[in-house]
Amino acid sequence: MSDRIIKKYPNRRLYDTEQSKYITLTQLRQLIISGESIKVVDSTSEEDITRNILLQIILETESGGEPLFTANMLSQIIRFYGGTLQGIFGNYLEQSLGMFTAQQEQLKKNMGEDPFTAMTNLAQNNMKIWTDLQKDFFTAAGFSNTKKDDS
């Protein structure tokens, strides 16, 4: 799937090149929520400014109601910047969110089954995924598993 190109003009307006019209930040947020993959470029320099715009959307959304990020969580994230684990932490967060999204989709798919069986399968799958993710995280951080497998 190719990215939907959004151009940001010096007047701070966003232009959706697919629909050939200007859109608001709220409309861009709705595109993202609906599953669109976007790329925002500066109209004059052609620089990719997608991250800046996504952060702006998050900031506006956080200030407009029930925030997703607590002050404590944001403080913890800030502490990782510039540290030796910054890249590992970013990768860990990305994998965790990907796993969470995949689990949501799986749960929606399995809700037609017996709810108890669906939840049991989800819990077992979660345990395996989290164990593997934690192992990968600690291995990448330089901690080797010294405990021998008794199998």
Secondary structure by P-SEA (a helix, b strand, c coil): cccbbbbbccccccccccccccccaaaaaaaaaaccbbbbbcccccccaaaaaaaaaaaaaaacccccccaaaaaaaaaaccccaaaaaaaaaaaaaaaaaaaaaaaaaaccccaaaaaaaaaaaaaaaaaaaaaaaaaaacccccccccc
